[in-house]
Amino acid sequence: MQMRTDLAMEAATKRGSLSPEDVALTKQTIDGIHFTRMRILSDRGVRLLQKPRGQYVTAELPPLTDTVHELLPWAYLLGREIAALLPPTGSILVWGLGNARLTADALGPCTARRVVATRHLQGKPAKAADLEDLRSTAVLSPGVCGETGVDSVEFIRGICQSLHPAAVIAVDALAAQSERHLGRTVQLTDSGIAPGSGVGNHRAAISEAELGVPVIALGVPTVIDARTLIADLTGVELSAHTMPRPLMVTPQEIDLLVDRAARLLAMSIHAALHPRYSPADLLQVTE
């Protein structure tokens, strides 16, 4: 059975045959947060991990549902990681992927709602308000294909052709393989993202190859495939006959998890894009 996960870190732990030529892997702990940095280097690594080539940064945190006061220092740490993946200059398009009406899939829209759009603050208005150093940022979250009839990549491609951003930051809910990573893991990658892949609803990939600009994907795991969870906890792999329907498992406190994860990601984006300003203060602008 294929163990479904969006986390490159989890995929790598199940592949003992990977070599340094396939994957470069380092680990670091900063202020109690465990970072795993992985770069997929070879076609063999792509095939074994079933992830595109690129950099993957995973931050393991305490449960987001158990704390709120630590979000700001974590946002500064994550903001540095995001900034390292972005072009140093140029406008940014932040895109919230997912369905705002489905809590476990609402991380993208909830994050986008909390990110300050600054693209319209240019020229004399920005100078008058002493906001000239805010990086130009556009923010959108138009919904899922089932609501609009348009794939996300088609939407984003059209917007990119109009706005010509230097990069896209795409935020989406992820699927994990292990229960201990739900609501306490953040993944960043420059390889883009395939919306719906975590729940088996694959859509066209949102990537640099598709859009012509770098795509940085951010996400937090909010769901686990039931068969994957059972196999992870018991070591018993259920067949499709035993569990014929795909089932996704999500924590009981999913509302709180998504709210705090969205706050954390929004502040992290603020920290990356507007380093002279407090991420918490910018968050207040949207609330």
C-alpha positions in Angstrom: 0.0 0.0 0.0 1.2 3.5 -0.9 1.6 5.5 2.4 0.0 8.8 1.5 1.8 11.9 2.7 2.6 15.4 1.5 5.6 15.7 3.9 8.9 15.0 2.1 10.4 14.3 5.6 8.0 11.4 6.1 8.4 10.0 2.6 12.2 9.9 3.2 12.0 7.9 6.5 10.3 5.0 4.6 13.0 4.9 1.9 16.2 3.4 3.4 17.8 2.9 0.0 18.2 6.7 -0.7 21.8 7.7 -1.2 23.5 11.1 -0.8 23.4 11.4 -4.6 19.6 11.2 -4.4 18.8 13.4 -1.4 20.9 15.9 0.7 19.6 15.9 4.2 20.5 18.1 7.2 18.9 18.6 10.6 19.1 21.6 12.9 17.4 22.7 16.2 16.8 26.5 16.7 15.2 27.7 19.9 13.6 24.3 20.4 12.2 24.0 16.9 13.5 21.0 14.9 14.2 21.8 11.3 14.8 19.2 8.6 16.2 20.5 5.3 16.1 18.2 2.3 17.0 18.7 -1.3 15.9 16.1 -3.8 18.8 15.8 -6.3 18.3 12.9 -8.7 15.6 11.3 -10.9 15.9 8.3 -8.6 15.1 10.4 -5.6 12.1 11.9 -7.4 10.9 8.4 -8.2 11.4 6.9 -4.7 9.9 9.8 -2.8 7.3 10.7 -5.4 8.1 14.4 -4.9 9.5 16.9 -7.4 13.1 18.0 -7.3 13.7 20.9 -5.0 14.2 22.1 -1.5 12.0 21.0 1.4 12.2 22.6 4.8 10.2 21.0 7.6 9.7 22.6 11.0 8.5 20.5 13.9 6.7 22.5 16.6 4.8 21.9 19.8 1.1 21.3 19.0 -0.5 24.5 17.7 -3.7 23.8 19.6 -1.8 23.9 22.9 -0.3 27.3 22.6 -0.8 30.8 21.2 1.9 33.0 22.9 4.8 31.3 21.0 3.4 32.0 17.5 5.3 35.2 17.1 8.8 33.9 17.7 8.0 30.9 15.6 6.8 33.2 12.8 10.2 35.0 12.8 12.0 31.7 12.4 9.7 30.5 9.6 9.9 33.9 8.0 13.6 33.6 7.6 13.2 30.2 5.9 10.6 31.7 3.5 12.7 34.7 2.7 15.7 32.4 1.9 13.5 30.7 -0.8 12.2 33.9 -2.3 13.8 36.3 -4.8 15.3 39.3 -2.8 13.2 41.9 -4.7 10.0 42.1 -6.7 6.3 41.8 -6.0 4.8 38.7 -4.5 1.5 36.9 -5.2 0.1 35.1 -2.1 -2.5 32.4 -3.1 -4.7 30.6 -0.6 -5.6 27.2 -1.9 -8.5 25.2 -0.6 -12.2 25.3 0.3 -13.1 27.9 2.9 -16.3 26.0 3.7 -14.5 22.8 4.6 -12.6 23.3 7.8 -9.9 20.7 7.3 -9.2 22.3 3.8 -9.6 25.9 4.8 -6.0 26.7 5.8 -5.1 28.4 2.5 -8.2 30.8 2.5 -7.8 31.4 6.2 -4.2 32.4 5.8 -4.8 34.5 2.8 -7.5 36.4 4.7 -4.8 37.4 7.2 -2.1 38.5 4.8 -1.9 42.3 4.2 -2.3 43.2 0.5 0.1 46.1 -0.3 0.3 46.2 -4.1 -2.1 49.2 -4.2 0.1 51.1 -1.7 2.5 52.6 -4.2 3.8 56.0 -5.1 2.6 59.1 -3.2 0.0 57.3 -1.0 2.7 55.0 0.3 5.1 57.9 0.8 2.6 59.9 2.7 1.9 57.0 5.0 5.6 56.2 5.4 5.0 52.7 3.9 7.3 52.9 1.0 9.3 49.9 2.3 6.4 47.5 2.3 7.0 44.9 -0.4 4.4 44.8 -3.1 2.0 42.0 -2.3 -1.2 40.8 -4.0 -3.4 38.3 -2.1 -6.1 36.0 -3.7 -8.1 32.9 -2.7 -10.9 32.3 -5.3 -11.9 28.9 -4.1 -11.7 25.4 -5.5 -12.4 23.9 -8.9 -15.7 22.4 -7.6 -17.0 25.9 -6.9 -15.6 27.8 -9.9 -15.1 25.2 -12.6 -11.6 26.6 -13.1 -8.4 24.8 -12.0 -6.3 26.8 -9.5 -3.3 26.7 -11.9 -5.4 28.4 -14.7 -6.4 31.1 -12.3 -2.9 31.7 -11.1 -1.4 31.6 -14.6 -3.8 34.3 -15.7 -3.0 36.5 -12.7 0.7 36.0 -13.2 0.5 37.0 -16.8 -1.2 40.2 -15.7 0.7 41.1 -12.5 4.2 39.7 -13.4 5.1 38.8 -9.8 8.6 37.8 -8.9 7.3 34.8 -7.1 4.1 33.0 -5.9 3.6 31.9 -2.3 0.9 29.1 -2.3 -0.6 28.0 1.0 -2.5 24.8 1.3 -3.6 22.2 3.9 -1.5 19.0 3.8 -1.9 15.3 4.5 0.5 13.6 7.0 1.4 10.0 7.4 1.8 10.1 11.2 -0.6 11.4 13.8 2.3 13.2 15.6 2.7 15.6 12.7 -0.9 16.8 12.6 -1.1 20.5 13.6 2.5 20.7 14.6 4.5 20.6 11.4 5.1 23.3 8.8 6.5 22.4 5.4 8.1 24.9 3.0 9.2 24.0 -0.5 10.3 25.6 -3.7 9.0 22.7 -5.8 5.5 24.0 -6.0 2.4 22.1 -5.0 -0.4 19.9 -6.6 -3.7 20.9 -5.0 -5.8 18.1 -3.6 -2.9 15.5 -3.8 -3.1 14.9 -0.1 -6.7 13.7 -0.3 -6.3 11.8 -3.6 -8.0 14.6 -5.7 -5.0 15.5 -7.9 -5.2 18.7 -9.8 -2.7 20.3 -12.1 0.6 21.2 -10.4 1.3 24.8 -9.4 5.0 25.1 -10.2 7.6 27.3 -11.8 7.4 25.2 -14.9 3.7 26.0 -15.2 3.8 29.7 -14.2 7.2 30.9 -15.3 8.0 32.3 -11.8 9.2 30.6 -8.6 6.5 29.0 -6.5 7.0 28.6 -2.7 4.5 26.3 -1.2 3.6 26.4 2.6 1.5 24.0 4.4 0.5 22.4 7.7 -0.9 18.8 7.9 -4.6 18.8 8.9 -5.6 15.3 7.8 -4.5 11.7 7.6 -5.7 8.9 5.3 -7.4 6.4 7.5 -5.6 3.4 6.0 -2.3 5.2 6.3 -3.0 6.0 10.0 -3.9 2.4 10.8 -0.8 1.1 9.2 1.3 3.7 11.0 -0.1 2.9 14.4 -0.4 -0.8 14.2 1.9 -2.0 11.4 -1.1 -3.6 9.7 -1.9 -2.6 6.2 -5.6 -2.8 5.3 -6.5 -3.9 1.8 -8.9 -2.0 -0.4 -11.4 -4.8 0.2 -11.3 -4.2 4.0 -11.7 -0.4 3.6 -13.1 0.1 0.1 -14.0 3.8 0.6 -11.2 6.4 1.1 -11.6 8.0 4.5 -9.7 11.0 5.8 -9.2 11.5 9.6 -8.9 15.0 11.1 -8.4 16.1 14.8 -11.3 16.9 17.0 -10.0 20.4 17.5 -9.6 21.1 13.8 -11.2 24.6 14.0 -8.6 25.7 16.5 -5.8 24.0 14.7 -6.6 25.8 11.4 -7.1 29.2 13.0 -3.8 29.1 14.8 -1.9 27.6 11.8 -3.3 30.3 9.6 -2.2 33.0 12.0 1.3 31.4 12.2 1.6 31.2 8.4 0.3 34.7 7.8 2.7 36.2 10.4 5.6 34.1 8.9 4.8 35.6 5.4 4.7 39.1 6.9 8.1 38.4 8.6 9.5 37.3 5.2 8.1 40.1 3.1 8.1 43.1 5.5 11.1 42.6 7.9 10.9 46.2 9.3 7.4 45.7 10.6 6.1 43.5 13.4 4.2 40.5 12.0 1.7 40.7 14.8 1.0 44.3 14.1 0.4 43.5 10.4 -1.9 40.7 11.4 -4.0 43.1 13.4 -4.6 45.1 10.2 -6.6 42.2 8.8 -8.6 41.3 11.9 
